[in-house]
Amino acid sequence: MAATVGRICGARLLKKYGLVWPQACQLSTNTQGWTKNRKVWLSTLGVVGGGVGALLFALEQSVQASGSEAHPPHNPWNHSGWFSSLDHASVRRGYEVYKQVCKACHSLQYIAFRNLVNVTHTEDEAKAEAAEVMIKDGPDEEGNYFERPGKLSDYLPSPYPNENAARAANNGAYPPDLSLICSGRKGGEDYIFALLTGYMEPPAGVVLREGQNYNPYFPGGAISMAQVLFDEAAEYSDGTPATASQLAKDVATFLKWCSEPELDDRRQMTIKAIGMFSMLAAVVYYYKRHKWSTLKSRKLAYKPVSKK
C-alpha cells in the first residue's frame, strides 16, 4: 500500500489535494527513491547489528561452557508453561521442608507470614504458624526490648542474629538468604533440584578441605553445605511419601514461589491481556479497512481541458 501511495505522489496526480499526500510519500517504504549512500548505510547497519548480536550470543554460550560446574538438566515442572500455575500443594509441602530442614541455617527475609495466606495456608493456619515463633519487639514504655508471639505482618525470622554469627556456626561459610535464590541462580528451580540431589564422592584429583563436600552442580565443586535431604528427612502433613527427590522437588517449587510470589497473578493477567488485545486488534483492523476503503476504491482519471 505504501509503495502505491509513493507512485501516486511521484506522479503528482494528487498535488492539488493538500500536504497530506507528500508526507505519505516521504514515509513510503519503497526503496526506489533511496540514494545509493542511504542503501549502503542501512545495509551496513543491519550487518553490523546482526554480527554484534551473534557475537554476544556466542560469548554467552562460551562462558557457560567454560565453567567447571555441571549444567542442571531441565525438569518438567508444572509451572513451566506460559499459562501454567504453580502447584500449590507442592508449594505447601515445600514450606514444610523449609521449616523442618532448611530453616536451621537459611533465612527468608523477604517473605512475611501474610504472604502464605491463600497460597499455602488459610488465614487461621498462617496465624498459627506466626504464633509459633517469638519476635523481638520494642522498646516498651521503659525502653526495654521484649519478645512476643509472631503476627501475620511479621517476616520469617532469621536463624542467626547477624552474618558473623552465621559464619561462626558454619565453619566460615555464610548460608545465603533463600528469598530470591531461584531468580539469582542460573537455571532457577532446576539448579536448586540438581544441587540438592547431586552430592557424590569427589573424583580423583579433587582435594576438599575439612567440612567441605563435593557437588558437581556447585561452582568449583566444593560446597560447605552437607547433604541434608534424605528419604524421610521431613514429614508431610498430607501423607505424601517423603523421598529425597520429592523433598527436593517440593522445596524447589516453594523457593520458586518465594522468588516470584506474583507468578500466578501475572499469568492470569497475561491471559486477560491477550483476550483484550485480540478484540482491540479486530476493532482496529475493521476501522482501518473502513477508513481506507474510499481511497482504495477511488478511480483517478485525467480529463484534459479543451482550449477554445
C-alpha positions as CSV (number, residue, x, y, z in Angstrom):
1,M,0.0,0.0,0.0
2,A,2.8,2.4,0.9
3,A,4.5,1.7,-2.5
4,T,1.3,2.6,-4.3
5,V,0.9,5.8,-2.5
6,G,4.6,6.6,-3.3
7,R,4.0,6.1,-7.0
8,I,0.9,8.3,-7.0
9,C,2.8,11.0,-5.1
10,G,5.7,10.7,-7.5
11,A,3.4,11.2,-10.5
12,R,2.0,14.4,-8.9
13,L,-1.6,13.3,-9.6
14,L,-2.7,14.5,-6.2
15,K,-0.8,17.7,-5.9
16,K,-3.9,19.9,-5.5
17,Y,-5.3,17.9,-2.6
18,G,-3.1,19.4,0.2
19,L,0.0,18.5,2.1
20,V,-1.0,15.0,3.4
21,W,0.0,13.1,0.3
22,P,3.6,14.4,0.1
23,Q,4.0,13.4,3.7
24,A,2.7,9.9,2.9
25,C,5.1,9.8,0.0
26,Q,8.1,10.6,2.3
27,L,7.0,7.8,4.7
28,S,6.8,5.2,1.9
29,T,8.8,2.0,2.2
30,N,9.5,1.9,-1.5
31,T,13.3,1.8,-1.9
32,Q,13.3,3.1,-5.5
33,G,13.7,6.7,-4.2
34,W,16.6,6.0,-1.9
35,T,20.0,7.2,-2.7
36,K,22.9,4.8,-3.0
37,N,24.6,6.1,0.1
38,R,21.5,5.5,2.1
39,K,21.1,2.0,0.9
40,V,24.8,1.2,1.7
41,W,24.5,2.8,5.2
42,L,21.3,0.9,6.1
43,S,22.8,-2.4,4.8
44,T,26.0,-1.9,6.8
45,L,24.0,-1.0,9.9
46,G,21.9,-4.3,9.5
47,V,25.0,-6.4,9.0
48,V,26.9,-4.8,12.0
49,G,23.8,-5.2,14.2
50,G,23.4,-8.8,13.3
51,G,27.1,-9.5,13.8
52,V,27.1,-7.9,17.2
53,G,24.1,-9.9,18.3
54,A,25.6,-13.2,17.1
55,L,28.9,-12.3,18.8
56,L,27.2,-11.7,22.1
57,F,25.2,-14.9,21.9
58,A,28.4,-16.9,21.1
59,L,30.3,-15.3,24.0
60,E,27.4,-16.0,26.4
61,Q,27.4,-19.7,25.3
62,S,31.2,-19.9,25.6
63,V,31.1,-18.5,29.1
64,Q,28.6,-21.1,30.1
65,A,30.6,-23.9,28.6
66,S,33.9,-22.7,30.2
67,G,32.6,-23.2,33.8
68,S,33.8,-26.2,35.8
69,E,30.3,-27.0,37.2
70,A,27.8,-29.3,35.6
71,H,24.8,-27.8,34.0
72,P,21.5,-28.9,35.6
73,P,19.0,-30.7,33.4
74,H,15.6,-29.2,32.7
75,N,12.8,-30.9,34.6
76,P,9.1,-30.9,33.5
77,W,7.8,-28.5,36.2
78,N,4.0,-28.0,36.4
79,H,4.6,-24.2,36.1
80,S,6.9,-24.3,33.1
81,G,4.2,-23.3,30.5
82,W,3.3,-19.7,29.7
83,F,-0.2,-20.2,31.1
84,S,0.6,-22.8,33.8
85,S,0.2,-22.0,37.5
86,L,2.3,-23.2,40.4
87,D,1.3,-26.5,42.1
88,H,0.1,-25.0,45.4
89,A,0.1,-28.4,47.2
90,S,3.7,-28.7,46.3
91,V,4.4,-25.2,47.5
92,R,2.8,-26.0,50.9
93,R,4.9,-29.2,51.1
94,G,8.0,-27.2,50.2
95,Y,7.3,-24.8,53.0
96,E,7.1,-27.8,55.4
97,V,10.5,-28.9,54.1
98,Y,12.0,-25.5,54.6
99,K,10.5,-25.3,58.1
100,Q,11.8,-28.7,59.1
101,V,15.2,-28.8,57.3
102,C,16.3,-25.5,55.7
103,K,15.2,-23.1,58.4
104,A,18.0,-24.1,60.7
105,C,20.6,-22.3,58.5
106,H,18.8,-20.2,55.8
107,S,16.6,-17.2,56.1
108,L,13.6,-15.9,54.1
109,Q,13.9,-12.2,54.9
110,Y,11.6,-11.0,52.2
111,I,8.7,-13.4,53.0
112,A,6.1,-12.5,55.6
113,F,3.6,-14.8,57.2
114,R,0.8,-12.9,55.5
115,N,2.2,-14.0,52.1
116,L,1.3,-17.5,53.0
117,V,-2.4,-16.7,53.2
118,N,-4.5,-18.2,50.4
119,V,-1.3,-19.6,48.9
120,T,-0.1,-22.4,51.1
121,H,-2.3,-21.8,54.2
122,T,-5.6,-20.4,55.3
123,E,-5.6,-17.2,57.4
124,D,-6.0,-19.1,60.6
125,E,-3.3,-21.6,59.7
126,A,-0.9,-18.7,58.8
127,K,-1.7,-17.0,62.2
128,A,-0.9,-20.3,63.9
129,E,2.4,-20.5,62.1
130,A,3.3,-17.0,63.0
131,A,2.4,-17.5,66.7
132,E,4.9,-20.4,66.9
133,V,7.9,-18.0,66.6
134,M,9.0,-15.3,69.1
135,I,9.7,-11.9,67.5
136,K,11.9,-9.3,69.2
137,D,10.0,-6.1,69.6
138,G,10.1,-2.8,71.4
139,P,11.2,-0.7,73.1
140,D,8.3,-0.6,75.6
141,E,7.4,2.3,77.8
142,E,10.5,1.7,80.0
143,G,12.8,1.4,77.0
144,N,13.3,-2.3,77.1
145,Y,13.1,-4.8,74.2
146,F,10.9,-7.8,74.6
147,E,9.7,-10.9,72.7
148,R,6.2,-11.6,71.6
149,P,4.4,-14.2,69.5
150,G,4.6,-13.5,65.8
151,K,1.8,-11.9,63.8
152,L,0.8,-12.1,60.1
153,S,2.7,-8.8,59.4
154,D,6.0,-10.2,60.7
155,Y,8.6,-11.6,58.4
156,L,10.0,-15.1,58.8
157,P,12.8,-14.7,61.3
158,S,16.5,-15.4,60.5
159,P,18.2,-18.3,62.3
160,Y,21.2,-16.0,63.2
161,P,21.3,-12.5,64.6
162,N,23.9,-11.3,62.1
163,E,26.4,-12.5,59.4
164,N,29.3,-13.1,61.8
165,A,27.2,-15.4,63.9
166,A,26.1,-17.3,60.8
167,R,29.7,-17.7,59.6
168,A,30.9,-18.8,63.1
169,A,28.3,-21.5,63.2
170,N,29.0,-22.8,59.7
171,N,32.8,-23.1,59.6
172,G,33.3,-19.7,58.0
173,A,30.6,-20.2,55.3
174,Y,27.7,-17.8,55.1
175,P,24.3,-19.5,54.3
176,P,22.6,-17.3,51.7
177,D,19.1,-16.0,52.1
178,L,16.7,-18.1,50.0
179,S,14.1,-15.4,49.2
180,L,15.4,-14.8,45.7
181,I,17.6,-17.8,45.2
182,C,15.7,-19.1,42.2
183,S,15.9,-15.7,40.4
184,G,19.5,-15.2,41.5
185,R,20.9,-18.5,40.2
186,K,21.1,-19.5,36.5
187,G,18.8,-22.5,36.0
188,G,16.4,-21.4,38.8
189,E,14.5,-24.3,40.3
190,D,16.4,-26.8,38.0
191,Y,19.6,-25.7,39.7
192,I,18.1,-26.0,43.2
193,F,16.8,-29.5,42.5
194,A,20.1,-30.6,40.9
195,L,22.2,-29.2,43.8
196,L,20.1,-30.8,46.5
197,T,20.2,-34.2,44.8
198,G,23.7,-34.1,43.2
199,Y,26.0,-34.9,46.1
200,M,28.6,-37.5,45.3
201,E,32.1,-38.7,46.2
202,P,34.8,-36.4,44.8
203,P,36.6,-37.7,41.7
204,A,40.2,-38.4,41.7
205,G,42.4,-35.3,41.9
206,V,39.8,-33.2,43.7
207,V,41.0,-32.2,47.2
208,L,38.4,-30.9,49.7
209,R,39.1,-29.1,52.9
210,E,37.7,-30.1,56.2
211,G,34.0,-29.6,56.3
212,Q,33.5,-29.4,52.5
213,N,31.5,-31.7,50.3
214,Y,31.6,-32.4,46.6
215,N,28.7,-31.4,44.4
216,P,29.3,-31.1,40.6
217,Y,26.5,-28.5,40.2
218,F,28.1,-26.0,42.6
219,P,30.7,-23.6,41.1
220,G,34.1,-25.1,41.9
221,G,32.5,-28.4,43.1
222,A,33.4,-27.8,46.8
223,I,30.4,-26.8,48.9
224,S,30.3,-26.2,52.6
225,M,26.7,-27.3,52.9
226,A,26.4,-31.0,53.6
227,Q,23.7,-33.2,52.0
228,V,20.6,-32.5,54.0
229,L,17.8,-34.3,52.0
230,F,17.4,-38.0,52.5
231,D,14.4,-40.3,52.4
232,E,12.1,-39.4,55.4
233,A,14.2,-36.3,56.2
234,A,11.0,-34.4,56.7
235,E,7.4,-35.3,57.3
236,Y,4.5,-34.2,55.1
237,S,1.1,-33.3,56.7
238,D,-0.8,-34.7,53.7
239,G,0.9,-38.1,53.9
240,T,3.0,-37.8,50.7
241,P,5.9,-40.2,50.7
242,A,8.9,-38.1,51.7
243,T,11.6,-39.4,49.3
244,A,14.7,-37.3,48.7
245,S,13.7,-36.4,45.2
246,Q,10.2,-35.5,46.4
247,L,11.6,-33.3,49.1
248,A,13.9,-31.5,46.6
249,K,11.1,-31.0,44.1
250,D,8.8,-29.5,46.6
251,V,11.3,-27.2,48.2
252,A,12.4,-26.0,44.8
253,T,8.8,-25.2,43.9
254,F,8.4,-23.3,47.2
255,L,11.5,-21.3,46.5
256,K,10.3,-20.5,43.0
257,W,7.2,-19.1,44.6
258,C,9.3,-17.1,47.1
259,S,11.2,-15.5,44.2
260,E,8.1,-14.7,42.3
261,P,5.0,-14.6,44.6
262,E,3.1,-12.8,41.8
263,L,3.7,-15.5,39.2
264,D,0.1,-16.8,39.1
265,D,-1.4,-13.3,39.1
266,R,1.0,-12.3,36.3
267,R,0.0,-15.2,34.1
268,Q,-3.7,-14.6,34.8
269,M,-3.2,-11.0,33.7
270,T,-1.4,-12.3,30.5
271,I,-4.5,-14.3,29.6
272,K,-6.8,-11.3,30.1
273,A,-4.4,-9.0,28.2
274,I,-4.3,-11.4,25.2
275,G,-8.1,-11.5,25.2
276,M,-8.5,-7.7,25.3
277,F,-5.8,-7.0,22.8
278,S,-7.3,-9.6,20.4
279,M,-10.6,-7.8,20.5
280,L,-8.9,-4.4,20.1
281,A,-6.9,-5.7,17.1
282,A,-10.1,-6.8,15.4
283,V,-11.7,-3.4,16.0
284,V,-8.6,-1.6,14.7
285,Y,-8.4,-3.8,11.6
286,Y,-12.1,-3.1,10.8
287,Y,-11.6,0.6,11.4
288,K,-8.6,0.6,9.1
289,R,-10.4,-1.2,6.4
290,H,-13.4,1.2,6.8
291,K,-11.2,4.4,6.6
292,W,-9.1,3.2,3.7
293,S,-12.0,1.7,1.6
294,T,-12.8,5.0,-0.1
295,L,-9.1,5.5,-1.1
296,K,-8.7,2.0,-2.4
297,S,-11.9,2.2,-4.4
298,R,-11.2,5.6,-5.8
299,K,-10.6,5.9,-9.5
300,L,-8.3,8.6,-10.8
301,A,-9.0,9.9,-14.3
302,Y,-7.3,12.6,-16.3
303,K,-9.7,14.8,-18.3
304,P,-7.9,17.3,-20.4
305,V,-9.5,20.7,-20.7
306,S,-10.0,21.6,-24.3
307,K,-8.9,25.1,-25.3
308,K,-11.3,27.0,-27.5
